Amino acid sequence: MALRVAVQMDPIESINIEGDSTFVLMLEAQSRGHAMWHYHVRDLALQGGRVTAQAQPVQVRREKGNHYTLGAAEELDLGQVDVVLMRQDPPFDMAYITATHILEHIHPKTLVVNDPASVRNAPEKLFVTHFPELMPETLVTADRRRIAAFRETHGDIIIKPLFGNGGAGVFHLRPDDPNMNSLIEMFTEKSREPLVIQKYVPAVRQGDKRIILVDGEPMGAINRVPAEGEARSNMHVGGKAVQTTLTDREKEICAAIGPELRRQGMIFVGIDVIGGYLTEINVTSPTGLQEVARFDGIHLEKAIWDAIEAKR
């Protein structure tokens, strides 16, 4: 059955069609005969319990420099479409949270992927703390005395913002690094939010594995290896994607969290694992589909749409 699909995303003209996961989700939807509309989160509106967006019909193609065609803008009643893909990039800020509240008015009659209430309740660096037995030693606090005590215990630590993304603001502090107080002051001036402090896992030099789960089941992975002299493995900051397979420990991690992801309506999730430790559960706008396809020939966008269609 053909579905009506609205895609809430960043400007389509600026995406990298060689790496963008939303793009291949749209290609797959189009290949299945689904009708699609594109809109920006700022185009959402809520009035009288009705959720609408100024949206444009969209067609996509894998043609660099000519990868989309947009039709005339129209007021689209999101309560009358079948699926909304919530795919705008973080940061997970109040604008993002507000969008989840608005979309909650139409879900699940209109299937929002991922479930907006669950997304709101599962910021990447906090949701993972519900599985402490799978994580490296972690502290979430704004109290510099606790941070100092944590560092005294563990020596090598990572400090990062609670709601950051793409590796921005992530610092590796060695035991003899004198900059901790300055870093905390810098973060405090920018935000009132707590920080995340973790014991440094040296295995990050061998890579930070992104594992993709579809409806709670692990279906593919890539390993992101940091550049020389860099503590972060995010591809936004120079990390290199390489082919990989899952270890027994990683399969155990997926088996432990999969049922909860499925229960919360998290159809497309990307988790990060370093040295056998779960570090993040990414539910807002996970990536990695095209890298998995290049290395393994597995097109996980097909599995994602199979799951969406089964729920419709």
N, C-alpha and C positions, 0 to 999 in steps of 0.2 A: 504494500500500500504506500502510495506517495505521501510524504509528510510535508507540512509547512514548518520551516525551520528559520528562526531568527538568530542571528549571530551577533552577540554583544562583544565587540572587540575594539582594539586600537585601530587607528586609520589604516585601511587596507593598502593604501598606496605606499606605505612605508615598510611593509613586512619584507623579510628575506625569504623568498619562495623556496630557497634551497634548504632552509632549516626550520621554517615556521611550522609548528604542529597544527595550528588552527587552519592553515592553508590546506594541508592534506586532509583534515577532517571535512573541509568544505568540498574538496575535489571528490571525496568518497560519497558525500551526501548527494552531490550533483550526479554522479555516475549511477546512483540508485533511483534517480528520478525525483528526488525531493526538491521542492521549491524553496529558495533561500532569500532572506532579506538581511542586509547589513546595517547596523546602527552603532553609534558611540554611546557610552554610558551617560554622557551629558544630555543625550536626547531622550532619556527616560522621563516619563511623567506619571504621577499618581493623582487621580481626581475621582472622588466619589467611589472609591474601591476599584476603579478601572485603571489598569496599567497599559499605557501606550508608549510608543516610541516613534519619532520621525525616522523612518527607515527607508532604505532603497533596495529594490530587487537587485540581486547580484548574481553574476556568472563568473566563474574562475577558470583559468587555464594555466598550464605550466609553460609559460612563455615569458621570458625575462623582459621586463620593460613594458609588457602588455598582458599582465596576469589577471586582469579583472575588467568587468564591464558593469557599471552601475546604472540602474534605471531611475525614473523620476521619483523623488521623495514623496512619501505618503504617510499619513498617520496610521500606524499599524497597531491594532488591538492585540496585545500579547496574550490576552486571555483566550484568543481565538486561534492561536497557532498551536502546533503540536509539541514543539521542542524549542527551548531557548538554550543556546550554548553560551555560558558565561565565561568569556575567554579574554577579557581585558587583563593586561599585565598588572601585577602589584606595582607600587607598594600597597600593603594592606592597611589603609588609612580610613578615616571616617567616611570619605567618599565611597570607598569600596564597601564598607559596612552598610552604608545607607542603601547602596544598590541591592544588597542581599535582603534588606528589609522590604524594599519595594517589590522585588521578584517573589518574595514569600507570599504575596497576595495572590499570585496565579499558580503557584506550585502546590500540589502535584497535578492539578487538572491540565495545566501546561507543564510538561516535564522540563525542569531546569537542571542542567548538567554543569557542575555538580549541584546537589541539593543546596539551596541558598542558606537555609538555617544551619546546616551542618558546616558549610564553608565558613560562615560567620563564627561558629563555635570551635573552629579547628585551625587557627593560625599556625603556620608551619612549625615554628619553634616552640609552641606551647602544646599543641596536640600530641606531639611526640613524647612529652613528659608523662603521659598516661601509661607509658611502657618503659618505666625506669630500668627494669631488668635487662632491656635490650640496648641501653644507651651508655656512652661514656659518662663518667662523673660530671654532673651538670649543676650549675647554680643559676637561678634567676633572681636578680635583686638589683636595687639601686644603692644599697648600703655598702660604701667603700670599705668599711671594716670587715664585713663578711667576704668581700672580694679579696682583700689582702690576706685574710686567713685561708681562703681557698688556694690562693697562689702559694702561700707558705707550705701548704700540704702537698700540692701537686707540682709546683715548680713551673713547668712548661704549660702555658694555658692559651686558650683562644678566647678573645673578647669580641662580641658582635652585637649589633642592635637587634632588639627583639622582633621588630617588624621590617627589617631590611630584606633586600632581595638581590639576586644576581651577584652575590659576593661583595656588595658595597659595604664598606665600614667594618670588614672583618680583619682583625689584627691577631698575629701570633706573637705572644710575649714570652721570651725566654727568661729563665730565672734571674739573669743579670741585667735585664732590660730596665732602664731607669724611667721609662715613659708611662708607667701605668697610671699614676695620678693625673698626669696631663691628659691622657686619653679619657679617663673618667670625667674630668672637667669638661672636655670638649663635647662628649656625649650629653652631659648634663645641661650644657648651655643650649644644645639643639633640641632636647626633648626631655619630658618628665618621665618617660617610660623606663622600666627596668632594663638591665642588660642581661645578655646570656653569656655565662662564663663556663667554658668546658675544659676538661683535661685534654691537652694536646695529644692526638693520636698520630704517632710518627708514620704509621702505614699510609697516611694521606699522600706520601711521596710516590707510592705505587698506584694511587688513584682513589677517587671518590666515585663509587658506583651508583648510577641512577638506574633504579629498577622500576619498570612500569607495571602497574597492576590494573587490570580491567575487571570491574565488579568484584574486587577482592582477590583476583587470581593473578599471580606473576606471569607475565607473557613476554617479556623482553628486557634487555638491559644493555647499557653502554658503560664503559669505564672512562672517567674524565681525569686525565693526568695533568697535574699542575705544571706550568712552565718553570724552567730553571730559575731558582731564586724567588719563587712565588709560593705562598702558603695556601692560596686559594685555587681550586680546580675548576671553578665556573668557566664555561666557554666564553662568557662575556668578557673575562679578564685574561684570556689567553690559554685556558685549559684546552687540552687536545683530547678528542674522543677516540677511543680505541675499542676494538671488539673484545667481548668478554662472555663468560658464562657464569651461572650462579653456583656458589659454593653451598655445601650442606648447611652451614650456619646461616647464610642468606635465605635459603629456603625455609629454615626454621623461623626466621624473622617474618617472612611473608605469611607463613601459616599462622603465626601468632596475631598479626594485625588484620589479616584479610577479612575475617568474619565481622569485625567492627566496622571496617570500611564499607562493606556490603550493607550492614544494618543501617548505616547513616546515609546511604544513597550516594556514595562516592564512586561514580562509575569510572572515572579516569584519574588516577593518582600516580605520582612519581615519588618514590622514597629515595633517600640518600643513605648509603652505607659506607663507612670507612673502617677498614680493618676488622670487620665483623661487628661493628657497632652501628646501630641506627641513629642518625643524627637529625634528619628532618623528614616530615611527611608533607609533601607538596600537594595541595588540593585546589589552590586558587586558579592557576593557569599552567598546569604541568607541560613540560616539553620533552623532546627526545624521540618522537615518532620517526622522523626522517633519518636520524642517525641509526636507529635500530634497523630500518629498512635497508639502508646502504650496506650495513655489515652482515646482516643475517637474512636479508630477503623476506623479512616478515613485515607485513603491512598491518600494524596494530590498529590503524584507523578503521579497518574492516571489523575487527573484534569489538571496537567501541561502538560502532553503529549497529552491529548485531545485538549488543546489550541494550542500546537505546530502543531499537525497534521491538525487542522482546518486552520491554517495559511499557511500550505504547500499545 
